[in-house]
Amino acid sequence: MPAFEPRPGQRRMAAAAAHVLETGGVLLAEAGTGTGKTLAYLVPAILSGQRVLISTGTKNLQDQIFYKDLPDLRHALGVDFRATYMKGRGNYLCLHRFATRRAEAAASLLPLAERSVLDQLAAWAEQTETGDRAEIEDLPDNLAVWNDVAATSENCIGTECPAYQECFVTTMRQRAAESDVVIVNHHLLCADAAVRQSAYGEVIPACTVAVIDEAHQLEDVATQYFGIAVSNHRLDELYHDGRRLVAGDAPPAVELEEASVLELLDLLDRVRGDAHLFFGSLAPAAGGERSRVTADTLAAVAEPARRLGRSLGDLAGALSRLAKPSGSTDLAALGRRADEIRTELAFLLAAGDAAYVYFVERRGRGVFLRAAPIDVSSIIRELLIERMESTVLTSATLTVDASFAYLRGRLGIADATELRLPSEFDYREQAILYLPREMPPPRHPAFTAAVAREVTALLRITAGRAFVLFTSYANLRDVHARLDPTLPYPLLVQGTSPRSVLLREFRATRNAVLLATSSFWQGVDVAGDALSCVVIDKLPFASPGDPLTAARMEQIDADGGNPFSDYQMPLAILTLLQGLGRLLRHRTDRGVLALLDPRLRTKGYGRRFLDSLPPAPVTHDLASVSCFFD
């Protein structure tokens, strides 16, 4: 490996990982940026001779491991090993569903534009070995047709599928079962664990050794996948899939007696109508975009909920009854879907399990009734950690106040070996931390105007080349509107294009400036002169008005803890460090970290944040920032 350079921290982590992989147990390893943690666990994992499951928080890291690190190590170590890159089902073409859509296209039942996309997919399907949509570079991320042909656990009929032997998900799983290194992300890891009791749900092969990289993201992902949600989108998909199956004019639509077809169409129409009525009543009853609900508040929608539940039950019963004489696995699968939605809806409406927080979320045209587990520590411990003989959890940000206690509590880890490795970067030479003195409090009406002035001044010093990260869209929009219009730098604003497009444009555009919110605080890697400034408007405290945050704070308070210092503060510190970590990605990078929140100086807890920051020199005036770049 010609570009490789010895790093003491990397050697220490590799030795610790090798020990845990050999003897069992859990290793918590915080490895600062520049340590080379990926190679530090990959080398002992490969040399262990065991099948190793590697889970990452981001696709970028998955790609790096599979396409760069593993090929480099295969050459450098002289060891032959097999690796499989696994993605969630929705990334793969379902041959069974695709055949249905192609038949409809042949019967001219689809719009011309959709038939054209299906023709493109058909040409690709004949030559692809993986069925991974990422192989088609010009396929839009939000392509509606893909949702109708993608593999999903809801539509999967398993071994009864006529395309089971050729199924891309099946072959992916077979490749993984024969591999030494299996690469997934946290979403697939948790989704797989959540459906592992299902007959055809699991896709990850049995492993006894796991490395969980970017482990600071695991709690959030687990909360999502071990929760329950019913939405108007999910009911719409059930309706459209049912119509296509029952009344499609092209094979392989199910052959039924006309009376049975009419019965099912009537039931599908009832479900759709009752769903529209229920979700139409639910949205105003809940209030805001993400509003907590209880059994009492849900009583306002009791009648439309009862009607929807009954319609789903009638549909499920009819599908099950008609599936038996016809031998249709598709009808049976649709019936199971309807019954599953009915069961989950009943659970959500009862809102009676104290282990969950219940809320309504509105996103665009979508209305979601959700239940999220308040504490996922026992779930993570039982379904992920305890199923492994050896587990390495690593990230650049795992500790708060130099302790793993917060992470241990959130992930349910009792016994573990701990290792903290500082960053290999020389922050005193590579960075400067700017904390302006004259800033109004974040709640003050003049705050965003002051942020805009500071950002404008910083951008003139750094010639753009900046990420300006916000804790809310409202602040982003306000500051964007107030920025000096004479700034000669290209402005990229989150919300105007997909995330991947914005990042690509930022890397390709000289002196670009990106204004963004939470999704850009982590998992984004821009090395070199393209990024020389990271500005953060406010300390990223989780809002106590958020249903999940509020429920977790209430639980901590009930257990005798301090919700602010035990939860909000540690979470904000880790989030802040992730945001600041966007600046330096290599030893030659230099730049300014700007924190515009005056609470770092005016509040007692500010010292706790400051003590957690990288050891860069601190300045309160822009002249020093300017000198740093001279």
C-alpha positions in Angstrom: 0.0 0.0 0.0 2.2 2.8 -1.3 0.2 5.7 0.3 0.1 4.0 3.7 1.8 5.7 6.6 2.3 4.3 10.1 -0.1 5.6 12.7 0.3 4.6 16.4 -3.5 5.0 17.1 -4.3 2.7 14.2 -2.0 0.0 15.5 -3.5 0.2 19.0 -7.0 -0.1 17.6 -6.1 -3.0 15.4 -4.6 -4.9 18.3 -7.7 -4.2 20.5 -10.0 -5.4 17.7 -8.0 -8.5 17.1 -8.2 -9.4 20.8 -12.0 -9.0 20.9 -12.4 -11.0 17.7 -10.3 -13.8 19.1 -11.6 -13.9 22.7 -15.2 -12.5 22.3 -16.9 -9.6 24.0 -17.5 -6.0 23.1 -15.0 -3.3 22.1 -16.0 0.4 22.2 -13.4 2.3 20.2 -13.6 6.0 19.7 -11.1 6.8 16.9 -10.7 10.5 16.1 -10.6 11.6 12.4 -7.4 10.6 10.7 -6.8 7.5 12.8 -7.5 5.1 10.0 -10.1 3.2 12.0 -11.5 1.4 8.9 -8.3 -0.4 8.1 -7.7 -0.9 11.9 -10.7 -3.2 12.1 -10.7 -4.6 8.6 -7.2 -6.2 8.8 -7.9 -8.3 12.0 -11.4 -9.1 10.7 -10.0 -10.6 7.5 -7.2 -12.4 9.3 -9.6 -13.8 11.9 -10.8 -16.4 9.4 -14.4 -15.9 10.6 -17.3 -14.5 8.7 -17.5 -10.8 9.7 -20.6 -8.6 9.4 -19.7 -4.9 8.9 -22.4 -2.3 9.3 -22.0 1.4 8.5 -24.1 4.4 9.0 -23.7 5.8 5.5 -23.5 4.6 1.9 -20.3 6.6 1.4 -18.5 4.4 3.9 -20.0 1.2 2.5 -18.7 2.2 -0.9 -15.3 3.1 0.4 -14.9 -0.3 2.2 -16.2 -2.4 -0.7 -14.7 -0.6 -3.7 -11.4 0.7 -2.2 -10.3 -0.7 1.2 -11.1 -4.4 0.6 -9.4 -4.5 -2.9 -6.3 -2.7 -1.4 -6.2 -5.2 1.5 -6.7 -8.2 -0.7 -3.5 -7.2 -2.6 -1.5 -6.0 0.4 -2.3 -9.0 2.7 -2.0 -11.6 0.0 -5.1 -13.3 1.5 -8.0 -14.4 -0.7 -11.4 -13.6 0.7 -14.9 -13.1 -0.6 -16.9 -10.0 0.2 -20.6 -9.1 -0.4 -22.1 -5.7 -0.4 -25.7 -6.0 0.8 -28.4 -3.3 0.4 -32.0 -3.1 1.5 -34.6 -5.0 -0.6 -35.9 -1.8 -2.2 -32.6 -1.4 -4.1 -33.2 -4.6 -6.0 -35.4 -5.4 -9.0 -38.2 -7.9 -8.2 -38.5 -10.1 -11.2 -42.1 -11.2 -10.3 -43.4 -7.6 -10.0 -41.4 -6.5 -13.0 -43.0 -9.2 -15.2 -46.4 -7.9 -14.1 -45.6 -4.4 -15.1 -44.1 -5.4 -18.4 -47.2 -7.4 -19.2 -49.3 -4.3 -18.5 -47.0 -2.3 -20.7 -47.4 -4.8 -23.5 -51.1 -4.5 -23.2 -50.8 -0.7 -23.6 -52.2 -0.1 -20.1 -49.4 2.2 -19.0 -48.4 5.8 -20.1 -45.8 6.0 -22.8 -43.2 7.5 -20.5 -43.6 4.7 -18.0 -43.3 2.1 -20.8 -40.1 3.7 -22.0 -38.6 3.4 -18.5 -39.7 -0.2 -18.3 -38.0 -0.9 -21.7 -34.8 0.6 -20.2 -35.1 -1.6 -17.1 -35.8 -4.7 -19.3 -32.6 -4.2 -21.3 -30.6 -3.8 -18.1 -32.4 -6.8 -16.4 -31.2 -9.1 -19.1 -27.5 -8.4 -18.4 -27.3 -7.5 -14.7 -26.0 -10.0 -12.2 -27.1 -8.1 -9.1 -30.4 -6.3 -9.9 -29.1 -3.3 -8.0 -30.6 -0.1 -9.3 -27.4 1.8 -8.6 -26.0 0.2 -11.8 -28.2 2.5 -13.8 -26.6 5.8 -13.3 -29.2 7.9 -15.0 -32.2 6.4 -13.1 -33.7 9.3 -11.0 -33.8 8.8 -7.2 -37.5 9.5 -7.0 -38.7 7.4 -10.0 -42.2 6.3 -9.3 -42.0 3.3 -11.6 -39.2 1.8 -9.4 -41.6 1.5 -6.5 -43.8 -0.8 -8.5 -41.0 -3.1 -9.5 -38.7 -3.1 -6.5 -38.4 -6.0 -4.1 -40.2 -5.4 -0.8 -40.8 -7.6 2.2 -44.5 -6.8 2.0 -44.8 -8.1 -1.5 -42.4 -11.1 -1.2 -44.0 -14.5 -1.4 -40.7 -16.3 -0.8 -40.1 -19.8 -2.1 -43.6 -19.9 -3.7 -42.6 -17.2 -6.1 -42.1 -18.4 -9.7 -38.9 -16.3 -9.9 -37.5 -17.4 -6.6 -34.5 -19.2 -8.0 -33.5 -16.2 -10.1 -34.5 -13.6 -7.5 -31.8 -11.0 -7.0 -32.5 -10.8 -3.2 -32.1 -14.6 -3.0 -28.9 -14.6 -5.0 -27.5 -11.7 -2.9 -28.2 -13.7 0.2 -26.6 -16.8 -1.2 -23.5 -14.8 -2.1 -23.4 -13.3 1.4 -23.7 -16.8 2.9 -20.6 -17.9 1.0 -18.6 -14.7 1.9 -16.0 -13.9 4.5 -17.0 -10.2 4.8 -20.6 -9.0 4.6 -21.1 -5.3 4.3 -24.5 -3.8 5.3 -25.7 -0.5 6.7 -27.5 0.2 10.0 -30.9 0.5 8.2 -30.6 -3.0 6.8 -29.1 -4.4 10.0 -32.1 -3.2 12.0 -34.7 -3.9 9.4 -33.4 -7.4 9.1 -33.4 -7.9 12.9 -37.0 -6.5 13.1 -38.4 -9.0 10.6 -36.2 -11.9 11.4 -39.1 -13.9 12.8 -40.9 -13.5 9.4 -40.7 -16.5 7.0 -39.1 -14.6 4.2 -38.0 -11.3 5.9 -34.4 -11.9 6.8 -31.6 -11.4 4.2 -28.4 -11.2 6.3 -26.8 -14.6 6.8 -25.9 -15.8 10.3 -22.8 -14.1 11.6 -21.1 -14.3 15.0 -18.7 -11.4 14.6 -19.8 -7.8 13.9 -18.2 -4.4 13.4 -20.6 -1.5 13.8 -18.9 1.6 12.3 -20.5 5.0 12.7 -22.1 3.5 15.8 -23.3 6.9 17.1 -26.1 6.6 14.6 -27.4 3.2 15.8 -29.9 4.4 18.3 -31.7 6.6 15.8 -31.9 3.9 13.2 -33.0 1.3 15.7 -35.8 3.7 16.9 -37.1 3.9 13.3 -37.0 0.2 12.5 -38.4 -1.1 15.8 -41.3 1.3 15.7 -44.7 0.8 14.0 -46.3 3.1 11.4 -49.4 3.2 9.3 -49.7 5.9 6.7 -52.0 7.0 3.9 -49.2 6.0 1.4 -49.1 2.5 2.8 -52.9 2.2 2.3 -52.7 3.7 -1.2 -50.0 1.1 -2.1 -52.3 -1.7 -0.8 -55.1 -0.4 -2.9 -53.2 -0.1 -6.1 -51.4 -3.4 -5.7 -54.8 -5.0 -5.1 -56.4 -3.4 -8.2 -53.5 -4.5 -10.4 -53.7 -8.1 -9.1 -57.5 -8.5 -9.2 -58.5 -6.4 -12.2 -55.4 -6.3 -14.4 -56.1 -7.1 -18.0 -52.7 -8.6 -18.6 -51.1 -11.7 -17.1 -50.1 -12.7 -14.5 -53.2 -11.1 -13.0 -55.2 -13.7 -10.9 -58.0 -15.5 -12.7 -61.2 -15.2 -10.6 -64.9 -15.5 -11.1 -66.5 -12.2 -12.0 -68.5 -12.2 -8.8 -65.2 -12.6 -6.8 -63.5 -9.8 -8.7 -66.4 -7.5 -8.1 -66.4 -8.4 -4.4 -62.7 -7.6 -4.0 -62.9 -4.4 -6.0 -65.7 -3.3 -3.8 -63.7 -4.1 -0.7 -60.6 -2.3 -2.1 -62.7 0.8 -2.8 -64.1 0.6 0.7 -60.6 0.5 2.2 -59.5 3.4 0.1 -62.5 5.5 1.0 -62.3 4.7 4.7 -58.5 5.4 4.6 -59.0 8.8 3.1 -61.7 9.6 5.7 -59.5 8.4 8.6 -56.3 10.2 7.6 -58.2 13.3 6.6 -59.6 13.4 10.1 -56.3 12.4 11.8 -54.2 15.3 10.4 -56.2 18.2 11.8 -56.8 16.3 15.1 -53.1 16.1 15.6 -52.1 19.7 14.9 -48.5 20.3 13.9 -46.1 18.5 11.6 -45.1 16.1 14.4 -47.6 15.9 17.2 -47.9 13.6 20.2 -51.1 11.8 20.6 -52.7 9.7 23.3 -55.7 7.3 23.4 -57.8 10.3 24.6 -56.8 12.5 21.6 -57.3 9.7 19.2 -60.8 9.2 20.5 -61.7 12.1 18.1 -61.1 9.8 15.1 -62.6 6.7 16.7 -65.5 6.3 14.2 -63.4 6.6 11.0 -60.8 4.4 12.6 -63.4 1.7 13.4 -64.6 1.8 9.8 -61.1 1.5 8.4 -60.3 -1.4 10.7 -63.4 -3.3 9.7 -62.8 -2.7 6.0 -59.3 -4.0 6.3 -60.5 -7.1 8.2 -63.2 -7.8 5.6 -60.6 -7.4 2.8 -58.1 -9.7 4.5 -60.8 -12.3 5.1 -62.0 -12.3 1.5 -58.5 -12.5 0.1 -57.6 -15.4 2.3 -60.9 -17.2 1.4 -60.4 -16.7 -2.4 -56.7 -17.5 -2.3 -57.3 -21.1 -1.3 -59.3 -22.5 -4.3 -57.3 -20.4 -6.8 -54.0 -21.4 -5.3 -52.8 -17.8 -5.6 -49.9 -17.0 -3.4 -50.2 -13.3 -4.5 -53.8 -13.1 -3.2 -52.7 -14.7 0.1 -49.8 -12.3 0.4 -52.1 -9.3 -0.2 -54.4 -10.7 2.5 -51.6 -10.9 5.0 -50.7 -7.3 4.2 -54.2 -6.1 4.8 -54.4 -8.0 8.1 -51.0 -6.8 9.2 -52.1 -3.1 8.6 -55.3 -3.8 10.5 -53.4 -5.3 13.5 -50.9 -2.5 13.6 -53.6 0.2 13.3 -55.4 -1.3 16.3 -52.2 -1.2 18.3 -51.6 2.4 17.4 -55.1 3.6 18.1 -55.1 1.9 21.6 -51.9 3.9 22.4 -51.7 1.7 25.5 -48.1 0.4 25.6 -46.1 2.7 27.9 -42.9 1.5 26.2 -43.8 3.6 23.1 -44.5 7.2 22.4 -47.3 7.8 19.9 -47.5 10.7 17.4 -48.8 11.8 14.1 -46.3 13.0 11.5 -47.1 15.1 8.4 -44.6 15.1 5.6 -45.7 16.6 2.3 -48.8 14.7 1.3 -48.1 11.9 3.7 -49.8 11.4 7.0 -48.2 8.8 9.4 -49.6 7.5 12.7 -46.5 6.2 14.5 -45.4 4.5 17.7 -41.7 4.7 18.5 -39.9 2.8 21.3 -38.8 5.3 24.0 -35.8 3.2 25.0 -34.2 0.9 22.4 -31.3 -0.2 24.7 -32.8 -3.6 25.5 -33.8 -4.2 21.9 -30.3 -3.4 20.6 -28.7 -5.6 23.3 -31.0 -8.6 22.7 -31.3 -8.5 18.9 -27.9 -7.2 17.9 -25.2 -7.3 20.6 -26.1 -10.6 22.4 -26.5 -12.5 19.1 -22.8 -11.9 18.4 -19.8 -13.6 20.1 -17.7 -10.5 19.2 -18.7 -7.0 18.5 -16.7 -3.9 17.7 -18.5 -0.5 17.9 -16.6 2.4 16.6 -16.9 6.0 15.5 -15.1 9.3 15.8 -17.7 10.5 18.3 -18.7 8.0 21.0 -17.7 9.7 24.3 -19.0 12.6 26.2 -16.9 14.1 29.0 -14.2 11.5 28.0 -16.6 8.7 29.0 -18.5 6.0 27.2 -21.3 6.1 29.9 -23.8 7.9 27.7 -23.4 5.5 24.8 -23.4 2.4 27.0 -26.7 3.5 28.5 -28.4 4.3 25.2 -27.3 1.0 23.5 -27.7 -1.3 26.5 -24.0 -2.3 26.7 -23.0 -3.4 30.2 -19.6 -5.0 29.8 -17.1 -3.8 27.2 -13.4 -3.0 26.6 -13.0 0.7 26.0 -10.5 2.5 23.8 -10.2 6.2 23.1 -7.8 7.4 20.4 -7.3 11.1 19.7 -7.3 12.5 16.2 -4.1 12.3 14.2 -4.7 15.8 13.0 -2.8 18.8 14.5 -5.7 21.0 15.3 -3.4 23.8 16.6 -1.9 24.2 13.2 -4.7 23.1 10.9 -7.7 24.9 12.4 -8.9 28.0 14.2 -12.1 28.1 16.3 -14.1 31.4 15.9 -16.5 32.4 18.7 -17.9 35.9 18.1 -18.4 38.0 21.2 -21.4 40.2 20.1 -24.2 37.8 19.3 -27.8 38.1 20.5 -29.4 35.0 22.2 -30.8 32.4 19.7 -34.4 33.3 20.6 -33.8 37.0 20.0 -35.5 38.4 16.9 -32.2 39.8 15.8 -30.3 36.5 15.9 -30.7 35.4 12.3 -29.7 38.9 11.1 -26.5 38.7 13.2 -25.8 35.2 11.8 -26.2 36.5 8.3 -23.7 39.3 9.0 -21.2 36.9 10.5 -21.6 34.4 7.7 -21.1 37.1 5.1 -17.9 38.3 6.8 -16.5 34.8 7.1 -17.3 33.9 3.5 -15.4 37.0 2.3 -12.4 35.8 4.3 -12.5 32.2 3.1 -13.6 33.0 -0.4 -16.7 30.8 0.0 -15.6 27.2 0.3 -18.0 26.7 3.3 -20.7 24.6 4.9 -23.1 26.7 6.8 -25.1 24.3 9.0 -28.4 25.2 10.7 -30.5 23.5 13.3 -33.7 24.4 11.5 -35.1 25.1 8.1 -36.6 28.3 9.4 -33.2 29.7 10.3 -31.7 28.5 7.1 -34.4 30.3 5.0 -34.2 33.5 7.1 -30.4 33.7 6.9 -30.3 32.9 3.2 -32.7 35.8 2.6 -30.5 38.1 4.6 -27.1 37.2 3.1 -25.3 40.0 1.2 -26.6 39.7 -2.4 -23.2 40.9 -3.7 -21.3 37.9 -2.4 -19.6 36.5 -5.5 -19.8 32.8 -4.5 -22.2 30.1 -5.8 -24.8 29.4 -3.1 -26.2 25.9 -2.9 -29.3 25.6 -0.6 -30.7 22.3 0.8 -34.2 21.7 -0.5 -33.5 22.9 -4.0 -32.0 19.6 -5.2 -31.4 16.1 -3.8 -28.7 15.7 -1.3 -26.4 13.8 -3.6 -26.7 16.4 -6.3 -25.9 19.2 -3.9 -22.8 17.4 -2.7 -21.7 16.7 -6.3 -22.2 20.4 -7.3 -20.3 21.6 -4.2 -17.3 19.4 -5.0 -17.3 20.4 -8.6 -17.9 24.2 -8.1 -15.0 26.5 -7.1 -15.7 28.7 -4.0 -19.1 27.1 -3.5 -21.1 27.7 -0.3 -23.7 25.1 1.0 -26.5 26.1 3.3 -27.9 23.0 4.9 -29.6 21.4 7.9 -29.3 18.1 9.9 -28.7 15.6 7.0 -25.4 17.3 6.2 -24.1 17.3 9.8 -22.6 13.8 9.3 -21.5 11.3 6.8 -20.3 14.0 4.3 -16.7 13.9 3.2 -15.2 16.9 1.3 -11.4 16.9 1.4 -9.0 19.6 0.3 -9.4 23.3 -0.5 -13.1 22.9 -1.6 -14.1 23.1 2.1 -12.2 25.5 4.4 -15.0 26.8 6.7 -17.7 25.2 8.7 -20.2 27.5 10.4 -22.8 26.3 12.9 -25.6 28.7 13.8 -26.8 27.2 17.1 -26.0 24.4 19.6 -27.9 21.4 18.2 -30.2 20.6 21.1 -33.0 18.2 20.4 -36.3 20.1 20.7 -38.2 19.2 23.8 -41.3 19.8 21.7 -40.5 16.7 19.6 -42.7 13.8 20.8 -39.8 11.3 21.0 -37.4 13.7 22.7 -40.1 14.7 25.2 -40.9 11.1 26.0 -37.3 10.2 26.6 -36.8 13.2 28.8 -39.9 12.2 30.8 -38.6 8.7 31.3 -35.2 10.0 32.5 -36.9 12.3 34.9 -39.2 9.5 36.2 -36.1 7.4 36.8 -34.5 10.1 38.9 -32.1 11.5 36.3 -31.7 15.0 34.9 -33.1 15.1 31.3 -31.1 18.1 30.3 -27.6 17.0 31.5 -28.2 13.2 31.0 -29.8 13.3 27.5 -30.1 16.7 25.7 -26.5 17.8 26.5 -24.7 14.6 25.6 -26.7 14.2 22.4 -26.0 17.9 21.4 -22.3 17.5 22.1 -22.0 14.4 19.9 -24.1 16.1 17.1 -22.0 19.2 17.3 -18.7 17.3 17.0 -20.1 15.5 14.0 -20.9 18.8 12.3 -17.5 20.2 13.1 -15.9 17.0 11.9 -16.8 17.9 8.3 -13.9 20.4 8.1 -10.7 18.3 8.4 -10.6 15.0 6.5 -6.9 14.8 5.8 -3.6 16.0 7.3 -3.2 18.7 4.7 -6.6 20.3 5.3 -6.9 23.7 7.0 -9.8 25.8 8.0 -12.0 27.7 10.4 -14.7 26.3 12.7 -17.2 29.0 13.5 -19.8 28.6 16.3 -22.2 31.5 16.4 -24.2 30.5 19.5 -23.4 32.9 22.4 -24.6 30.3 25.0 -21.1 28.8 24.7 -19.9 31.8 26.7 -23.0 33.0 28.6 -24.4 29.7 30.0 -22.8 27.6 32.7 -23.1 24.5 30.5 -21.1 26.2 27.7 -17.9 25.1 29.4 -19.0 21.4 28.9 -19.3 22.0 25.2 -16.0 23.9 24.9 -14.2 21.2 26.8 -15.5 18.7 24.2 -14.3 20.7 21.2 -11.1 19.9 19.2 -8.0 21.6 20.6 -7.9 24.3 18.0 -6.8 27.9 19.1 -9.8 30.1 19.9 -10.4 33.6 18.6 -13.2 36.1 19.1 -12.3 38.5 16.2 -12.4 38.1 12.5 -9.0 39.7 12.1 -7.4 36.6 13.6 -9.4 34.4 11.2 -8.2 36.5 8.3 -4.5 36.1 9.5 -5.0 32.3 9.7 -5.6 32.2 5.9 -2.9 34.7 4.9 
